[in-house]
Amino acid sequence: MTQQFAISSDDRILATLTLNGATVASLTDSSFGSLSEIIDRLRRLASGSGLGKIFVRNFTRGWHLDRPIYLRRAAA
């Protein structure tokens, strides 16, 4: 991850995952160490599959990002 999107474990983070226009997972926490950790947690919380969008705001450092994501559920 680039320095522009640096995350420290004491940063206040808001992250949401939308799928088909509906929010399927949302987090507000300050214990994340990386953007990958945030995305992994959102994936675990989400239900459904398809093309979605992740929004992450770092209140402490003053940045935000929107990123597309494809969710695929494993066959049971």
N, C-alpha and C positions, 0 to 999 in steps of 0.2 A: 504494500500500500504506500502511496506517496506521502510525503511529509504534509501535504496540504490537508489530508484527512487523518491526521494523527489522532490517536485515542489513548488516553491514560486511564488507569483504573479509578481515578477520582473525578473523571469528567462526568457531567450530568447528560445523559443520552435519552432521546425519544426516538423510537423506531416503530414504523408501521409497515405492514404488508397488506396490499390490496389485491384482490383477485376478482375479476369481472366487476369492478367498480365498488366492491364491498370490502371493508376492512376485516380480514380474517385473523390477524395477529397484531398485537400492539404491546410495546415494552417501554417502560420508563425506569431507568436504573443508572447506577453509577459504578458498577463493578465490571464493566467490559474492558478487555485488554486489547481488542482489535476489531476491525470491521468484519472480519471473517467470523468471529465469535458471535457478533450480533446477527449476522445473516443465518448462521447455523441455528441459533435459538429461535429466530422467526420461523424458519422452515419446520422445526419440530413442533411449534405451537399451531401452525396452520393446518387447516383441513381443505381438501379439494386439490385440483390440479389444473394446469393451464398457464397462460402468460399472465404474470402479475407485475406489480411495481413495489419496490422497496423505497421508503423515505426514511432517512436518518438525519436527525438534527443533534449537533453537539452544542449544547447551550454554553458550556464552559469555554470552548475555543472559538465559537461563533461561526461555524460552518454547517452546511447541510448538503445533502445529495439525494437525487432520485436515480434509481437504477432499475432497469427491467430485469425480471427473473422468470425462469420457467420452472414451475413446480410439477413434479411427476411423482405420483404415489406408486410404491412398489406393489406388485400383485400379491394378493393374500395367499 
